[in-house]
């Protein structure tokens, strides 16, 4: 399946990967000829010449672009996290846009009336390899709705920026399902959106008429920098591939009152709060001997979200060995440390999170209450993560038949 067109130095090979969209562009969108098409897109839905899928479909011979569907952050990426996406006409194509991110869980699925008259529904969005990222659940819910409406579903695949080999974390427990963990995936799942579509379709019994258009030239062991592809921010707070690398651990910060760096130039790579004692923080983290990572003291002032306009003390995460780095282990160690050095200041997020009101946000992100309860009880890091490796191994065996790449 690999067909590299450019190689760099041996031992650090870079292949010019073709995304599923690039493959379809070469084929002239032949699979969609004569069809009325809906597309689920965002700013990453571009080909090798940075042409957006919506624009390409609106000008493709024999193809009618009839509808666009906006996931979290919108089809052009203008909305912040957990902000409802409006319905309107797309300013470039004039095509109606239907929201897939409103104010209720029901708003996350396409309405049946929005699918009427469509002959195909296409999904083309870059995922970041972490189960909290909502786009793959938008895809899954759209697959379920498309199956009910008997509309064929196409996924234009893209590489996993964190590679498709390394995995880490526990599986989401039944009482902790939400839009940041809708199905039983580990925190770092090592799959592409197309592979996850294949898994969901069978595991969840969608019965969707599914076609995945694979990438060409991508190998499972490749990180983003080895693909030859530009990294286009898939959401406002995911500016670089380095951000994606730390995200499987640092997104846990959304479940606390610690700033995860939103409102700065380096979200998720830096974290802190006005009450953090940086010297104590760094000393405690050094004792954990976390692999593949180093921490640097920083100060920052967020321009929005937590502690807007307030000076925060904290640390910057430098990944020194991405093969050895364990983002979830690192993230849990960070928030355990912040809890322990900030008595009376550190707190868990208490308000509703991703349409769930009765389960703490931190537990939803963890997919269990084990980590939070253990932090509160003073457990060591190993006990906080107890059983996680076994769950990852179970998932690794389960996913095998759905993989597409060598």
C-alpha positions in Angstrom: 0.0 0.0 0.0 3.0 2.3 0.5 4.1 4.3 -2.5 6.7 6.8 -1.4 7.6 9.5 -3.9 10.4 11.3 -1.9 13.0 10.0 0.5 15.3 11.8 2.8 18.4 10.5 4.6 18.3 6.8 5.3 17.5 6.1 9.0 15.2 9.2 9.2 13.1 8.6 6.1 10.5 11.1 5.0 7.9 9.9 2.6 5.6 12.3 0.7 2.3 10.8 1.9 -0.8 11.2 -0.2 -4.0 11.6 1.9 -7.2 10.0 0.9 -8.3 13.3 -0.6 -5.2 13.5 -2.7 -6.0 10.0 -4.0 -9.5 11.1 -4.9 -8.3 14.3 -6.6 -6.1 12.2 -8.9 -9.1 10.0 -9.7 -11.2 13.1 -10.5 -13.7 12.2 -7.8 -14.9 9.4 -10.0 -16.6 7.6 -7.1 -19.0 10.6 -6.7 -20.0 11.1 -10.3 -23.7 11.7 -10.7 -24.2 12.0 -6.9 -25.6 14.6 -4.6 -23.0 14.8 -1.9 -22.7 16.0 1.7 -19.3 16.6 3.3 -18.2 16.8 6.9 -15.2 19.1 6.8 -13.0 21.5 8.7 -9.8 23.6 7.9 -7.7 20.4 7.5 -9.9 19.2 4.6 -7.4 20.3 2.0 -5.4 18.6 -0.7 -1.7 18.8 -1.5 -2.3 22.2 -3.1 -4.2 23.5 -0.1 -7.5 23.4 -1.9 -10.5 22.7 0.4 -12.7 19.7 -0.2 -15.8 21.9 -0.2 -14.4 24.0 -3.0 -13.1 21.0 -4.9 -16.5 19.3 -4.8 -18.4 22.4 -5.7 -16.4 22.6 -8.9 -16.1 18.9 -9.7 -17.6 17.7 -13.0 -20.6 15.5 -12.5 -20.7 16.1 -8.7 -23.3 18.2 -6.8 -22.2 19.5 -3.5 -25.6 19.7 -1.7 -24.7 20.1 2.0 -21.8 20.7 4.4 -21.7 19.6 8.0 -19.8 21.6 10.7 -18.2 19.6 13.5 -16.8 21.3 16.7 -15.0 24.5 15.7 -16.9 24.8 12.4 -16.1 24.0 8.8 -13.6 26.9 8.5 -12.4 26.6 12.1 -13.7 29.8 13.5 -15.3 28.6 16.8 -13.5 27.9 20.1 -13.9 24.7 22.0 -17.3 23.8 23.5 -18.9 26.7 21.5 -21.9 25.8 19.4 -21.5 25.9 15.7 -24.0 28.0 13.8 -26.0 26.9 10.8 -25.8 29.2 7.7 -24.7 29.1 4.1 -21.0 28.6 3.5 -19.6 31.9 2.3 -17.4 30.4 -0.4 -19.7 27.8 -2.0 -23.1 29.0 -1.0 -24.0 25.5 0.2 -26.1 25.2 3.4 -24.1 24.2 6.5 -25.7 22.0 9.1 -24.3 22.1 12.6 -22.9 18.9 14.2 -22.0 20.7 17.5 -24.8 22.5 19.3 -26.0 22.7 22.9 -27.2 19.2 23.4 -25.9 15.7 22.8 -28.6 15.2 20.2 -27.1 18.1 18.2 -23.9 16.1 17.6 -25.6 13.8 15.0 -26.9 14.8 11.6 -30.7 15.2 11.5 -32.4 12.8 9.2 -33.9 15.7 7.2 -30.4 17.1 6.5 -29.5 13.7 4.9 -32.6 13.5 2.6 -31.7 13.6 -1.0 -28.0 12.8 -0.5 -26.4 10.0 -2.4 -23.1 10.1 -0.4 -21.8 11.5 2.8 -18.0 12.2 2.9 -15.8 12.7 6.0 -12.4 14.3 5.6 -10.9 15.7 8.9 -7.5 15.3 10.4 -7.5 13.5 13.7 -4.7 13.8 16.3 -4.5 10.3 17.7 -6.1 10.9 21.1 -9.5 9.7 22.3 -10.5 13.1 23.7 -10.5 14.6 20.2 -14.1 14.8 19.2 -13.9 14.5 15.4 -13.9 10.7 15.3 -17.1 10.7 17.4 -18.6 13.1 15.0 -17.7 10.7 12.3 -19.1 7.7 14.2 -22.5 9.4 14.9 -22.7 10.5 11.3 -22.1 7.0 10.2 -24.9 5.8 12.4 -27.3 8.4 11.0 -26.2 7.7 7.4 -26.9 4.0 8.0 -30.4 4.8 9.1 -30.9 7.1 6.1 -29.3 4.5 3.8 -26.7 7.0 2.6 -23.3 5.5 1.7 -20.5 6.9 3.8 -16.9 7.7 2.7 -13.9 8.4 4.8 -10.9 10.1 3.2 -8.1 8.9 5.5 -5.2 10.8 6.9 -2.1 9.8 9.0 -2.1 9.5 12.7 0.3 12.3 13.8 1.5 10.2 16.8 2.2 7.2 14.6 0.1 4.1 14.4 2.2 1.8 16.7 2.4 3.3 20.1 -0.6 3.1 22.4 -1.2 4.1 26.0 -4.0 4.1 28.5 -7.2 2.5 29.8 -10.4 1.9 28.0 -13.4 4.1 28.7 -15.7 2.5 31.3 -19.4 2.3 30.7 -20.3 4.9 33.3 -17.9 7.4 31.8 -18.9 7.7 28.2 -19.1 11.2 26.7 -18.2 13.1 23.6 -14.5 13.0 24.8 -14.7 9.3 25.1 -17.7 7.8 23.4 -16.3 4.3 22.8 -13.8 2.0 24.5 -10.6 3.4 23.2 -7.3 4.0 25.0 -6.1 7.6 25.5 -3.6 7.1 22.7 -5.1 4.7 20.2 -2.6 4.4 17.4 -5.3 4.3 14.6 -6.3 6.5 11.8 -9.8 7.9 11.3 -10.5 5.4 8.5 -9.4 2.5 10.7 -11.5 3.7 13.6 -14.5 4.0 11.2 -14.0 0.3 10.3 -13.8 -0.6 14.0 -16.8 1.4 15.0 -19.0 0.1 12.2 -18.5 -3.4 13.3 -18.1 -3.0 17.1 -21.1 -0.7 17.5 -23.2 -2.5 14.9 -23.9 0.6 12.7 -24.5 -1.3 9.5 -23.1 1.6 7.6 -22.3 1.2 3.9 -18.7 2.3 4.5 -15.8 3.0 2.1 -12.4 4.1 3.4 -10.1 5.7 0.9 -6.6 5.0 2.4 -3.6 7.2 2.4 -0.7 6.2 0.1 2.8 6.2 1.4 2.2 6.2 5.1 3.8 3.6 7.4 2.5 2.9 10.9 5.7 3.8 12.6 5.9 7.3 11.1 5.3 10.5 13.1 3.9 13.5 11.4 7.3 15.1 10.6 8.1 12.0 8.6 5.1 12.3 6.3 6.2 15.3 4.2 2.8 16.9 4.9 2.2 20.3 6.3 0.5 20.4 9.7 -2.7 22.4 9.5 -4.3 23.2 12.8 -7.3 21.0 13.1 -8.7 23.1 16.0 -7.8 26.6 17.4 -5.7 25.1 20.3 -3.9 22.4 18.3 -1.3 24.6 16.4 1.5 22.1 15.8 2.3 18.4 15.7 4.2 18.9 18.9 0.9 20.0 20.6 -0.7 16.7 19.5 2.2 14.7 21.0 1.5 16.0 24.5 -2.2 16.2 24.2 -3.1 12.6 25.3 -1.9 13.6 28.8 -2.4 17.3 28.9 -6.0 17.4 27.8 -6.7 16.1 31.4 -6.1 19.7 32.5 -9.6 20.6 31.1 -10.9 18.7 34.1 -9.1 20.9 36.6 -8.7 24.6 37.5 -5.1 24.6 36.1 -4.6 26.5 32.9 -3.6 24.1 30.1 -2.1 27.0 28.2 -5.2 28.1 26.3 -5.0 31.7 25.5 -1.2 31.4 24.8 0.8 30.5 21.8 1.7 27.0 23.1 -1.5 25.4 24.5 -1.0 22.0 26.2 2.7 22.3 26.0 2.7 24.6 28.9 0.6 24.7 32.0 0.2 26.6 35.2 -1.8 28.8 37.6 -1.2 31.9 39.7 -0.8 29.8 42.9 1.8 27.3 41.5 5.2 27.1 43.3 7.4 26.4 40.2 10.4 25.2 42.2 8.3 22.7 44.1 6.6 21.6 40.9 9.8 20.9 39.0 11.4 19.2 42.0 8.5 16.8 42.4 8.3 16.0 38.7 12.1 15.3 38.6 11.6 12.6 41.2 9.2 10.7 38.9 11.9 10.2 36.3 9.4 10.4 33.5 10.9 9.0 30.2 11.5 11.2 27.1 10.6 14.5 28.7 12.1 17.5 30.5 10.4 20.5 32.1 11.3 24.2 32.0 10.0 26.8 34.4 7.7 29.3 32.6 5.4 32.2 33.3 2.5 33.2 31.0 -0.6 35.3 31.0 -3.6 33.8 29.2 -5.6 36.0 26.9 -8.8 34.0 27.4 -10.2 30.9 29.3 -8.8 30.2 32.7 -7.0 33.0 34.5 -7.5 35.5 31.7 -5.2 38.5 32.2 -3.5 36.9 35.3 0.1 35.9 35.5 0.5 32.2 35.8 3.5 30.1 37.0 4.1 26.7 35.7 6.2 24.6 33.3 6.8 23.9 29.7 7.0 20.3 28.4 10.0 19.5 26.2 9.7 16.1 24.6 13.3 14.9 24.3 12.7 11.4 23.0 9.3 11.0 21.3 9.7 7.2 21.0 10.2 6.9 24.8 7.7 9.6 25.8 4.6 8.5 27.5 2.1 11.4 27.3 -0.6 9.9 29.6 1.8 8.9 32.3 3.3 12.4 32.1 0.0 14.1 32.3 -1.2 12.1 35.3 2.1 12.8 37.1 1.7 16.5 36.4 -1.9 16.8 37.8 -1.1 14.6 40.7 1.8 16.9 41.5 -0.3 20.0 41.1 -2.9 18.6 43.4 -0.3 17.7 46.1 1.5 21.1 46.0 -1.6 23.2 45.9 -3.8 22.3 48.8 -6.6 24.8 49.1 -5.9 26.1 45.6 -6.0 23.1 43.2 -9.5 22.0 42.3 -11.4 19.7 40.0 -13.7 21.2 37.4 -17.2 21.0 38.8 -19.5 22.4 36.0 -21.0 20.4 33.2 -18.6 19.2 30.6 -19.3 18.0 27.0 -23.1 17.6 27.8 -22.6 15.6 31.0 -23.5 17.1 34.3 -23.3 14.2 36.8 -19.8 13.0 36.3 -16.7 15.1 37.0 -14.9 16.3 33.8 -11.6 14.8 35.0 -13.3 11.4 35.3 -14.8 11.7 31.8 -11.4 12.4 30.4 -9.8 9.6 32.3 -12.6 7.2 31.4 -12.6 6.1 35.0 -12.7 7.7 38.5 -9.7 5.6 39.5 -7.1 8.4 38.8 -9.0 11.2 40.6 -9.8 9.0 43.6 -6.3 7.8 43.8 -4.8 11.3 43.6 -7.1 12.4 46.5 -6.1 9.3 48.5 -2.4 9.9 47.9 -1.6 6.8 45.8 1.8 6.6 44.1 1.8 7.1 40.3 2.1 3.4 39.5 -1.1 2.7 41.4 -3.0 5.5 39.7 -2.2 3.8 36.4 -2.8 0.2 37.6 -4.4 -2.0 35.1 -4.0 0.4 32.2 -1.3 -1.5 30.3 -3.4 -4.6 30.3 -6.4 -2.7 28.9 -4.1 -1.3 26.2 -2.9 -4.8 25.3 -6.5 -6.0 25.0 -7.3 -3.1 22.7 -4.2 -3.8 20.6 -5.4 -7.4 19.9 -9.0 -6.2 19.2 -8.0 -3.6 16.7 -5.8 -5.9 14.5 -8.5 -6.8 11.9 -9.4 -3.2 11.3 -5.9 -1.9 10.4 -5.1 -0.7 6.9 -1.4 0.1 6.9 1.8 -2.0 7.2 
